[in-house]
Amino acid sequence: MNEKRTARLERSCGTSLADWIRHAPSQPGLARFEAYFSGHAYDLHRHDTYAIGYTLGGVQSFDFRGERFDSLEKDVVVLYPDEAHNGRAGAALGFRYKMLYLEPRLIRDALGEAAKALPFLRRPVSGSSRLLEALVPALDDLDHGLEPIEQDQAVLGIAHALLALDGSAGRACAAGATCHFAVEQARQFLDAHFTRTVASEELEAVCGLTRYALARHFRARLGTSPYRYLTMRRLDRAKSMIRAGNSLADAAQASGFADQSHMTRLFGRAFGISPGRWHGLMRGGAPS
């Protein structure tokens, strides 16, 4: 057995202290990855997506709303959009896990009239077998992208498993079809123009709501604010460019940031890690 294969085998058994991240092919609306950390993983940060995954081994520890939570093997972690959290190993052997970042709009579309709000779990670590069974097929094979109807099936299963854990999400709310349409118009506009400054007046003209009404309904439907959504689209572009070998300065400029330091600061807030370290973790490799 050659040294390269031996190193991969050691990582797969969880004995290596070399941290790594392995990403699946990118797809609209979701991102999938597997990672191993031997100690500190992420500083305090927050996403504009659901973060849903399960622990493969070790103890995955993090702070959420002032409490420490520990996820053990086969536990599911569910973090609502825009909720601050960090990450670290809770045991000497570190932890290995798989994670799915899922855009809230997909959950809303999958639930349809069954839910009037996004499902929220106050306890972010769950032992729900139904949720785990819905999640595993989506994360089982990270070497290939999900086929369109395969993705639809996975999202539907996850959405209804989340709804089963939060009955309050099915209660009626004031926002109707008009507000749903306005938010979707604003979201699509931000998707198309994230590399430049977007004025509040532009969004008002696009969606027909005042900037403050839009902010309220945007958060209710997508779990975050319009500006946070815009920032995350810029960071998505920057990550793609960095992975492709572009410099941090070029990635920042092409993604709509003022400069490299601006991008680095917001990258850390969003992912709990610097862009340089993130890139290094991916280049470090993962078990085949």
Secondary structure, DSSP 8 states (H G I E B T S, - for coil): --HHHHHHHHHHTT-----EEEE---BTTEEEEEEEESSEEEEEE--SSEEEEEEEEE-EEEEETTEEEEE-BT-EEEE-TT--EEEEESSTT-EEEEEEEE-HHHHHHHHGGG-SS----SSSEE--HHHHHHHHHHHS--SS---HHHHHHHHHHHHHHHHHH-GGGGS--S--HHHHHHHHHHHHHHHHHTTS---HHHHHHHHSS-HHHHHHHHHHHHSS-HHHHHHHHHHHHHHHHHHTT--HHHHHHHTT-SSHHHHHHHHHHHHSS-HHHHHHHHHT----
